[in-house]
Amino acid sequence: MNPSPTHSKSNQAIAGALVLAVVLWGGNNAGVKYLVTAWPPIFVGGTRFVCAGLIMLAVLRWTRWLGVPPHPAPAERRALWWRGGLSLAIYIVVFNWALHFTSASHVALYLGASPVWALLMDGKPAWTWQTLRRYASAALALTGVIILFLPTLQLAPGNGFGELLALASGVLWAFHGRQIHRLSSTMSSIAVTAHTMWRAGLMLLPLALIEVVWLKSANHPLVWRWDLFWVQGYCILAGGVAAFCLWNSAFKYWPTSQVYLFSNLIPISTMTWAHFCLGEQVSRTYFYAMILVVGAVILAQVNWAKLAPAPEE
């Protein structure tokens, strides 16, 4: 049966929303790269999450644009702190420091492999076709990572630390996604995002203060420029509130694996933003690595059984 026009239009709207979220996240990644050249990385992440989380909570509290505001039980509130907030805080520290040491395009590509790491976390080894496909996709993604990683070590050994942080950020993003999935069983994913964001930001503010004080003592006081404020404002509103709302709203209509396929576009979006806004040059090696990583995610996420034509009776 062919989908109705209404259903097709709905799918097109969802896909459009996801593409828009990917475009906004690409700009966010390039923006954070710009910010961490002038501001401490933890300060950038902590202030962004506090502001974005509080804005989303205010919208939940006084409007119904994002749904009905939740009233989490004490156990759920603790889980929001230690499962959601803490995992997000650790992720953003590693992610922002990775951007401090290496290019936005490289960090985004490592992050693009996160759906593969998520699949490995979900399943235990077993002699099944699904497990074989899962580990084959992981090997393919790892090959892409190695192709991207080795030339960096050979050309500039000092940049290897940034590449390792970028690889770790992809794994941590997958781990945080698992925590959000668990928390979303009793609350909407958008509400979980709002609550975990401000909790993560609050956890990071003491570390951000230490960063600022330490830099001031080292004769590197915090720089106050309007361009930095505007970029941080974009990261809060577009890369924080808008992108997360667009992305998470798709889970209401599509399965997780189908939504996650759009994360393949994040490295391309980030690369484009970084090239035109930051002047980052992209090597041929990057494209080879991106093909392998994208292929790995498609191999892991696509339901090949549904793509096969049904046998004729």
C-alpha positions as CSV (number, residue, x, y, z in Angstrom):
1,M,0.0,0.0,0.0
2,N,1.4,3.4,-0.9
3,P,1.5,6.0,1.8
4,S,-1.3,8.6,1.7
5,P,-0.4,12.2,0.7
6,T,-0.9,13.4,4.2
7,H,1.5,10.7,5.6
8,S,4.1,11.6,2.9
9,K,3.9,15.3,3.7
10,S,4.3,14.5,7.4
11,N,7.4,12.5,6.7
12,Q,8.8,15.3,4.6
13,A,8.2,17.7,7.4
14,I,9.9,15.5,9.9
15,A,12.9,15.0,7.6
16,G,13.0,18.8,7.0
17,A,13.1,19.4,10.7
18,L,15.9,16.9,11.2
19,V,17.9,18.5,8.4
20,L,17.4,21.9,9.9
21,A,18.6,20.6,13.3
22,V,21.7,19.2,11.6
23,V,22.4,22.6,9.9
24,L,22.0,24.4,13.3
25,W,24.3,21.9,15.0
26,G,27.0,22.4,12.3
27,G,26.9,26.1,13.0
28,N,27.0,25.4,16.7
29,N,30.1,23.2,16.4
30,A,31.9,25.8,14.4
31,G,30.8,28.5,16.8
32,V,32.1,26.6,19.8
33,K,35.4,26.1,18.0
34,Y,35.5,29.9,17.6
35,L,34.6,30.5,21.3
36,V,37.2,28.1,22.8
37,T,40.0,30.1,21.1
38,A,39.1,33.0,23.4
39,W,37.1,31.6,26.3
40,P,37.9,28.6,28.6
41,P,36.2,25.4,27.2
42,I,34.4,24.5,30.4
43,F,33.1,28.1,30.8
44,V,31.7,27.9,27.3
45,G,29.9,24.7,27.9
46,G,28.7,25.4,31.4
47,T,27.2,28.8,30.6
48,R,25.6,27.5,27.4
49,F,23.8,24.6,29.1
50,V,22.6,26.7,32.1
51,C,21.1,29.3,29.8
52,A,19.6,26.8,27.3
53,G,18.2,24.6,30.0
54,L,16.5,27.4,31.9
55,I,15.0,28.8,28.7
56,M,13.6,25.4,27.8
57,L,12.2,25.0,31.4
58,A,10.6,28.5,31.1
59,V,8.9,27.5,27.8
60,L,7.7,24.3,29.4
61,R,6.4,26.1,32.4
62,W,4.5,29.0,30.8
63,T,3.6,27.6,27.4
64,R,2.5,24.3,25.8
65,W,4.8,24.6,22.8
66,L,7.0,21.7,24.0
67,G,4.3,19.7,25.8
68,V,3.0,19.4,29.3
69,P,5.7,20.2,32.0
70,P,6.6,17.1,34.0
71,H,6.6,16.6,37.7
72,P,9.4,14.1,38.3
73,A,9.3,12.0,41.4
74,P,12.3,12.1,43.9
75,A,13.9,9.0,42.3
76,E,13.5,10.6,38.8
77,R,15.1,13.8,40.0
78,R,18.1,12.0,41.3
79,A,18.4,10.1,38.0
80,L,18.3,13.4,36.1
81,W,21.3,14.6,38.2
82,W,23.4,11.5,38.0
83,R,22.4,9.8,34.8
84,G,21.5,12.8,32.6
85,G,23.2,15.8,34.0
86,L,26.5,14.2,34.9
87,S,26.9,12.3,31.7
88,L,26.1,15.4,29.7
89,A,28.6,17.5,31.8
90,I,31.4,15.0,31.2
91,Y,30.7,14.8,27.5
92,I,30.7,18.6,27.0
93,V,34.0,19.0,28.9
94,V,35.7,16.4,26.6
95,F,34.0,17.8,23.5
96,N,34.9,21.4,24.1
97,W,38.5,20.6,25.0
98,A,38.7,18.5,21.8
99,L,37.6,21.5,19.8
100,H,40.3,23.5,21.6
101,F,43.0,21.2,20.4
102,T,41.8,20.1,16.9
103,S,39.5,21.2,14.1
104,A,35.7,21.3,14.2
105,S,35.5,19.1,11.2
106,H,37.6,16.3,12.8
107,V,35.6,16.5,16.1
108,A,32.3,16.3,14.2
109,L,33.5,13.2,12.2
110,Y,34.4,11.4,15.4
111,L,31.0,12.3,16.8
112,G,29.4,11.0,13.6
113,A,30.5,7.5,14.6
114,S,28.5,7.6,17.9
115,P,25.5,5.6,16.5
116,V,27.9,2.7,16.0
117,W,29.2,2.9,19.5
118,A,25.6,3.1,20.8
119,L,24.7,-0.1,19.0
120,L,27.8,-1.8,20.5
121,M,26.6,-0.7,24.0
122,D,23.1,-2.0,23.3
123,G,24.0,-5.6,22.4
124,K,25.9,-8.4,23.9
125,P,28.1,-10.7,21.7
126,A,26.2,-13.6,20.2
127,W,26.5,-15.8,17.1
128,T,23.8,-13.9,15.1
129,W,23.7,-12.0,11.9
130,Q,22.7,-8.8,13.8
131,T,25.7,-9.1,16.0
132,L,28.0,-9.7,13.0
133,R,26.6,-6.7,11.3
134,R,27.1,-4.6,14.5
135,Y,30.7,-5.6,14.8
136,A,31.4,-5.2,11.1
137,S,30.1,-1.6,11.2
138,A,32.2,-0.9,14.3
139,A,35.3,-2.2,12.4
140,L,34.4,0.0,9.4
141,A,34.0,3.1,11.6
142,L,37.2,2.3,13.5
143,T,39.0,2.1,10.1
144,G,37.7,5.6,9.2
145,V,38.9,6.9,12.6
146,I,42.4,5.4,12.1
147,I,42.6,6.9,8.6
148,L,41.8,10.3,10.1
149,F,44.0,9.8,13.2
150,L,47.3,8.6,11.9
151,P,48.2,11.4,9.5
152,T,47.6,13.9,12.3
153,L,50.1,12.1,14.5
154,Q,52.7,12.0,11.7
155,L,52.3,15.6,10.7
156,A,51.8,17.2,14.1
157,P,52.3,14.8,17.1
158,G,51.0,17.3,19.6
159,N,47.5,17.2,18.0
160,G,47.1,13.6,18.9
161,F,45.7,14.5,22.2
162,G,42.9,16.5,20.6
163,E,42.1,13.6,18.3
164,L,41.9,11.2,21.3
165,L,39.5,13.7,23.0
166,A,37.4,13.9,19.9
167,L,37.2,10.0,19.7
168,A,36.2,9.9,23.4
169,S,33.6,12.6,22.9
170,G,31.8,10.3,20.3
171,V,31.8,7.4,22.8
172,L,30.6,9.7,25.6
173,W,27.8,11.1,23.4
174,A,26.6,7.5,22.7
175,F,26.7,6.8,26.5
176,H,24.7,10.0,27.2
177,G,22.1,8.9,24.6
178,R,21.6,5.7,26.5
179,Q,20.9,7.6,29.7
180,I,18.5,9.9,27.9
181,H,16.7,6.9,26.5
182,R,16.2,5.4,30.0
183,L,15.0,8.7,31.4
184,S,12.6,9.2,28.6
185,S,10.6,6.2,29.6
186,T,8.7,8.3,32.2
187,M,9.1,11.9,30.7
188,S,9.2,13.4,27.3
189,S,12.6,13.6,25.7
190,I,12.4,17.4,25.4
191,A,11.6,17.7,29.1
192,V,14.5,15.3,29.9
193,T,16.8,17.5,27.7
194,A,15.8,20.7,29.5
195,H,16.3,19.2,33.0
196,T,19.6,17.5,32.1
197,M,20.9,20.7,30.5
198,W,20.6,23.0,33.4
199,R,21.8,20.3,35.8
200,A,24.9,19.7,33.7
201,G,25.6,23.5,33.4
202,L,25.2,23.9,37.2
203,M,27.7,21.1,37.8
204,L,30.2,22.8,35.4
205,L,30.0,26.3,36.8
206,P,32.4,25.7,39.7
207,L,34.9,24.3,37.3
208,A,34.3,27.2,34.9
209,L,35.0,29.6,37.7
210,I,38.3,27.8,38.5
211,E,39.2,28.1,34.8
212,V,38.6,31.8,34.8
213,V,40.5,32.5,38.0
214,W,43.4,30.3,36.8
215,L,43.6,32.1,33.5
216,K,43.5,35.5,35.2
217,S,46.3,34.5,37.5
218,A,48.3,33.5,34.4
219,N,47.8,36.9,32.9
220,H,45.1,35.7,30.5
221,P,41.9,37.4,31.7
222,L,38.5,36.6,30.2
223,V,38.0,38.4,26.9
224,W,34.8,40.4,26.6
225,R,33.8,41.1,23.0
226,W,30.5,41.5,21.3
227,D,31.3,38.9,18.6
228,L,31.8,36.3,21.3
229,F,28.5,37.1,23.0
230,W,26.7,36.8,19.7
231,V,28.2,33.5,18.9
232,Q,27.4,32.1,22.3
233,G,23.9,33.4,21.9
234,Y,23.6,31.4,18.7
235,C,24.9,28.3,20.4
236,I,22.4,28.7,23.3
237,L,19.3,29.4,21.2
238,A,20.0,27.7,17.9
239,G,22.4,25.0,18.8
240,G,20.9,24.4,22.2
241,V,17.1,25.1,22.4
242,A,16.0,25.0,18.7
243,A,18.2,22.1,17.5
244,F,17.4,19.8,20.4
245,C,13.7,20.5,20.2
246,L,13.6,19.8,16.5
247,W,15.7,16.6,16.9
248,N,13.8,15.2,19.9
249,S,10.4,15.9,18.5
250,A,11.1,13.4,15.6
251,F,11.3,10.5,18.1
252,K,7.5,10.9,18.6
253,Y,6.9,9.8,14.9
254,W,10.0,7.9,13.8
255,P,12.0,5.0,15.4
256,T,15.3,5.9,17.0
257,S,17.4,4.2,14.3
258,Q,15.7,6.2,11.5
259,V,16.3,9.5,13.3
260,Y,19.9,8.6,14.1
261,L,20.7,8.2,10.4
262,F,20.5,12.0,10.0
263,S,23.5,12.3,12.4
264,N,25.5,11.2,9.3
265,L,25.0,14.8,8.0
266,I,26.5,16.5,11.0
267,P,30.1,16.1,9.9
268,I,29.2,17.5,6.5
269,S,27.3,20.5,8.0
270,T,30.1,21.2,10.4
271,M,32.7,21.0,7.7
272,T,30.8,23.5,5.6
273,W,30.3,26.0,8.4
274,A,33.9,25.6,9.6
275,H,35.3,26.1,6.0
276,F,33.3,29.2,5.2
277,C,33.3,30.8,8.7
278,L,36.6,29.7,10.2
279,G,38.6,29.1,7.0
280,E,39.3,25.4,7.9
281,Q,40.9,23.4,5.1
282,V,39.6,19.9,4.5
283,S,42.1,17.2,3.3
284,R,41.3,14.3,1.0
285,T,42.0,12.0,3.9
286,Y,39.0,13.6,5.7
287,F,36.7,12.6,2.9
288,Y,37.9,9.0,2.8
289,A,37.4,8.8,6.6
290,M,33.9,10.3,6.3
291,I,32.9,7.8,3.6
292,L,33.9,4.9,5.9
293,V,32.2,6.4,9.0
294,V,29.0,7.2,7.2
295,G,29.0,3.7,5.6
296,A,29.5,2.1,9.0
297,V,26.5,3.9,10.5
298,I,24.3,3.0,7.5
299,L,25.4,-0.6,7.8
300,A,24.6,-0.7,11.5
301,Q,21.3,1.3,11.5
302,V,19.4,0.3,8.3
303,N,16.9,-2.5,8.6
304,W,18.0,-4.5,5.5
305,A,15.2,-7.0,5.9
306,K,12.6,-4.3,5.4
307,L,14.4,-3.1,2.3
308,A,14.4,-6.5,0.7
309,P,11.3,-7.1,-1.6
310,A,8.7,-9.4,-0.3
311,P,8.6,-12.8,-2.1
312,E,5.8,-13.2,-4.6
313,E,3.2,-15.8,-3.7
